[in-house]
Amino acid sequence: MNPTSDIGIIGLAVMGENLALNMERNGFTVSVFNRTTSKVDNLLNGRAKGKKFFGAHTPQEFVASLKRPRKFMIMVKAGKPVDDTIQEMLPYLEKGDIIIDGGNSLFTDTERRCTELEAKGFRFIGTGVSGGEEGALWGPSIMPGGSKEAYAEVGPILCKISAKAGKDDCCAYIGKGGAGHYVKMVHNGIEYGDMELICEAYNILRHGLGLSLDEIQKTFVEWNQGDLDSFLIEITSKILGVKDPITGQPMVDVIMDRAGQKGTGKWTIISALDMGIPCSTMSEAVFARCISAQKEERVSASKLLKANTGAFDLGKDKKAVIQAIQDSLYASKVCSYAQGFALMRSASEEKGWGLDFGSAAMIWRGGCIIRARFLQRIKDAFDKNPKLPNLLLDPYFKEIIERTQHNWRSVVSQAALAGIPIPSFSASLAYFDSYRSARLPANLLQAQRDYFGAHTYERVDQPAGKFFHYDWVGDKKQHDI
């Protein structure tokens, strides 16, 4: 067979199929393969008919159709299916061929695959792809990591099919090993936080302020014209205006309040725990989905557990109250992103990835789910200070918190008094207050740990890193450890 294809796609679910069509539309000849070969035939006889595609029915045929060095992207379910697909292709590959995993793989799996495949002479790229099915078709945000040498060859293809922010490609090399999938994982963690914060704002507007859905929709439309301008605010405004064709009721009112998740948010929180980096806004967003899944239990509890609550009250000026909720959402959002970038910094330092945080922010400006106006401000912050430890310390974001802080505190306190659950709003404020505190009550915590477990403590009047133990119940002596 004469190899004619520039790149291949394995896995023709919605994302894989749309990426293949995106590549072809941008001038590339694409080979496609799927274990269920009828999907190959359906694509070639349907959406890809008459286009520059080659449909393979076997792994050998697929590999043979690709120009050397062969380049193909795997778009199958994360985990074992990716490993199985790689093993299926290896017998037909040559040293120097490039394997790209474009799924939502756990970054540690990507690190392992990089090591294993490079030892065999192959080049591996683990790339995050964000934007959903529409993004895949018309331009996603792409976060490739792994072999830098391989990226030099596949980068032109990935950049060509990526979303555009102005004239900039929303694609750039992230770093070696699992860096690309790690950044995509944190992107998804931030996405969890963003979505939960928006839902909490909606909940306050509806059940605290008592606005109608029409009023809430208009509010989100207005918010999307200002600092909160983002893809998620935009689609929320559209969702709130949709009526169910069966009942005629608002669509949000007929949808069960039981949220699902695919794991990337959970992975972010696990990594944050491993790194010792507080990501409380995102963790509460994950737990909010968990408790939403306990629907039957919540319904039973609602009949038994009554709260001593009052009305949500920030005054009679409805416009001012809406502004206060907007300020709370914005301040909480800043904290969520601050946590996400702090986590990436810690991982970059531990793994030696050398992440460019400004570049990550730029990649997210288009195509992805968390694309938003203020990502440019994040890039500006890291351009000014590449070693910035936390976004809250940048003058622009510091000013946002100062400007919104009174309203933020008022909304969180009134929601608590009214019994409206706002876990991520509350966690964001607690994160800010903890981060700005020169002294926290962990001194008492360390005393407790030393009392029951001799875990030792440091002293404020001694050098850091020098530890002591006190004999709390014995002869009252302090021991230098």
Disulfide bonds with the S-S distance in Angstrom:
none
